[in-house]
């Protein structure tokens, strides 16, 4: 079937089956239908096989060869779930602050290592900000360039100790991920080839 003609539509909550031009059969509950763009949104059984979850599929009806309505819903669909606007606004504000913080660090000339360390700390402790090139954590600990454990300053206590452990672990993890420099790798290869001769 081609896209619906004038006056034709799919009711939210109806169950339909579609055959795409690629021969794929999709079956599910209509979540939304946009007549102008001929886009149909279906909630289908989860491809993972997990119960209580669904796949949501967007279908362009221009690429569908057949649509069968299995069960047409005639009653009014249930109301949409309400959104927590204050929570969404708070999340948007936090994301904006994070992006501005990253932009500030780049414009201030903070090294890549400093930016990575800030990101690592920020994943664990949200109360983390830049003050020029210094990282300020919980207003108690200051980490200055070159951002090593020895550059962590603050009142002795659990906060300083905790931040030092995070910094130490960060650099231990990044050292393990660094590739071997090419000249060193070539030298190792030469040494091993001379031993085998």
C-alpha positions as CSV (number, residue, x, y, z in Angstrom):
1,X,0.0,0.0,0.0
2,X,1.2,3.5,-0.7
3,X,1.0,6.2,1.8
4,X,-2.6,6.9,3.0
5,X,-4.7,9.2,0.8
6,X,-6.7,12.2,1.9
7,X,-8.8,11.4,5.0
8,X,-6.8,8.2,5.7
9,X,-4.8,8.0,8.9
10,X,-3.6,5.5,11.5
11,X,-5.1,5.8,15.0
12,X,-2.8,5.9,18.0
13,X,-3.0,2.5,19.7
14,X,-4.0,0.6,16.6
15,X,-1.9,-2.5,15.7
16,X,-0.5,-2.6,12.2
17,X,1.8,-4.7,10.1
18,X,4.0,-3.2,7.4
19,X,6.1,-4.8,4.6
20,X,9.0,-2.5,3.6
21,X,10.5,-2.3,0.1
22,X,13.4,-4.4,1.5
23,X,11.1,-7.2,2.4
24,X,11.2,-6.6,6.1
25,X,8.0,-7.2,8.0
26,X,7.4,-4.8,10.9
27,X,4.5,-5.2,13.3
28,X,3.5,-3.1,16.3
29,X,1.3,-0.5,18.0
30,X,0.9,2.9,16.4
31,X,2.5,5.5,18.6
32,X,2.3,8.4,16.2
33,X,1.5,9.2,12.6
34,X,2.3,12.4,10.7
35,X,0.2,12.8,7.6
36,X,2.4,15.5,6.0
37,X,5.6,13.6,6.1
38,X,4.0,10.1,5.8
39,X,5.9,9.0,8.9
40,X,4.6,6.2,11.0
41,X,6.0,5.5,14.5
42,X,5.5,1.9,15.8
43,X,6.2,0.4,19.2
44,X,7.4,-3.2,18.4
45,X,8.5,-6.1,20.5
46,X,12.1,-5.6,21.8
47,X,14.7,-7.0,19.4
48,X,16.7,-7.9,22.5
49,X,13.9,-10.2,23.7
50,X,13.8,-8.5,27.1
51,X,10.4,-8.2,28.7
52,X,9.0,-4.8,29.6
53,X,11.0,-2.9,26.9
54,X,10.1,-2.1,23.3
55,X,11.8,-1.0,20.1
56,X,10.4,2.2,18.6
57,X,10.6,2.3,14.8
58,X,10.1,5.2,12.5
59,X,8.7,4.1,9.1
60,X,8.7,6.3,6.0
61,X,5.5,5.0,4.2
62,X,7.0,6.0,0.9
63,X,9.2,2.9,1.2
64,X,6.4,0.5,2.3
65,X,4.8,-1.8,-0.2
66,X,2.0,-3.1,2.1
67,X,0.2,-2.0,5.3
68,X,-2.3,-4.2,7.1
69,X,-4.4,-2.9,10.1
70,X,-4.5,-5.8,12.5
71,X,-6.5,-4.2,15.2
72,X,-8.0,-0.6,14.8
73,X,-8.4,1.4,18.0
74,X,-11.6,3.4,18.0
75,X,-11.6,4.7,21.6
76,X,-9.6,7.8,22.6
77,X,-6.0,7.0,23.4
78,X,-4.7,7.5,26.9
79,X,-3.3,10.9,27.7
80,X,0.4,11.4,27.3
81,X,2.6,11.2,30.3
82,X,3.3,14.6,31.9
83,X,6.8,16.0,31.7
84,X,8.7,17.3,34.7
85,X,9.5,20.7,33.2
86,X,11.6,21.9,36.2
87,X,13.7,18.7,36.0
88,X,14.2,19.1,32.3
89,X,15.2,22.8,32.7
90,X,17.6,21.9,35.5
91,X,19.2,19.2,33.3
92,X,19.5,21.7,30.4
93,X,21.1,24.3,32.7
94,X,23.6,21.8,34.0
95,X,24.5,20.7,30.4
96,X,24.9,24.3,29.4
97,X,27.2,25.0,32.3
98,X,29.3,21.9,31.5
99,X,29.7,23.1,27.9
100,X,30.6,26.6,28.9
101,X,33.2,25.2,31.4
102,X,34.8,23.2,28.6
103,X,34.8,26.3,26.3
104,X,36.4,28.3,29.1
105,X,39.1,25.8,29.6
106,X,39.9,25.7,25.9
107,X,40.0,29.5,25.6
108,X,42.1,29.8,28.7
109,X,44.8,27.6,27.1
110,X,44.4,24.7,29.5
111,X,46.3,21.6,28.4
112,X,44.6,18.5,27.1
113,X,45.7,16.6,30.2
114,X,44.1,19.3,32.4
115,X,40.8,19.1,30.5
116,X,40.8,15.3,30.7
117,X,41.5,15.4,34.4
118,X,38.7,17.9,35.0
119,X,36.3,15.6,33.1
120,X,37.4,12.6,35.1
121,X,36.9,14.5,38.4
122,X,33.6,16.0,37.2
123,X,32.2,12.5,36.5
124,X,32.6,11.7,40.2
125,X,32.2,15.1,41.9
126,X,29.9,17.6,40.2
127,X,31.1,20.5,42.4
128,X,34.1,21.1,40.2
129,X,34.9,24.4,38.3
130,X,37.7,26.3,36.6
131,X,39.5,29.3,38.1
132,X,41.8,30.5,35.3
133,X,43.9,27.4,34.7
134,X,43.3,25.9,38.2
135,X,40.7,23.2,38.9
136,X,38.7,24.0,42.1
137,X,36.9,21.0,43.6
138,X,34.3,21.5,46.3
139,X,35.8,24.9,47.1
140,X,38.3,23.0,49.2
141,X,40.9,21.6,46.8
142,X,42.9,23.5,44.1
143,X,44.7,21.6,41.4
144,X,47.2,23.7,39.5
145,X,49.1,23.0,36.3
146,X,50.6,20.5,35.4
147,X,47.8,18.8,37.3
148,X,49.8,16.1,39.1
149,X,49.1,14.6,42.6
150,X,51.7,17.1,44.0
151,X,49.7,20.0,42.6
152,X,46.7,19.2,44.7
153,X,46.5,21.8,47.5
154,X,43.9,22.3,50.3
155,X,43.2,21.7,53.9
156,X,44.5,18.3,55.0
157,X,41.6,15.9,55.4
158,X,39.4,13.4,53.6
159,X,38.5,15.8,50.7
160,X,42.1,16.4,49.8
161,X,43.0,12.7,50.2
162,X,40.0,11.7,48.0
163,X,40.9,14.1,45.2
164,X,44.6,13.0,45.3
165,X,43.4,9.4,44.8
166,X,41.2,10.4,41.9
167,X,44.1,12.3,40.3
168,X,46.5,9.4,40.9
169,X,44.1,6.8,39.4
170,X,43.4,9.1,36.4
171,X,47.1,9.3,35.5
172,X,47.6,5.6,36.2
173,X,44.8,4.8,33.8
174,X,45.9,7.2,31.1
175,X,49.5,5.9,31.3
176,X,48.1,2.4,30.6
177,X,46.3,3.7,27.5
178,X,49.2,5.5,25.9
179,X,50.6,4.0,22.7
180,X,54.3,3.1,22.6
181,X,56.2,5.9,20.7
182,X,57.1,4.8,17.2
183,X,60.9,5.2,17.6
184,X,60.8,3.1,20.8
185,X,58.7,0.4,19.1
186,X,61.1,0.3,16.1
187,X,64.1,0.0,18.5
188,X,62.3,-2.9,20.3
189,X,61.7,-4.6,17.0
190,X,65.4,-4.1,16.0
191,X,66.5,-5.5,19.3
192,X,64.3,-8.6,19.0
193,X,65.4,-9.2,15.3
194,X,69.1,-8.9,16.3
195,X,68.6,-11.5,19.0
196,X,67.0,-14.0,16.7
197,X,69.9,-13.7,14.2
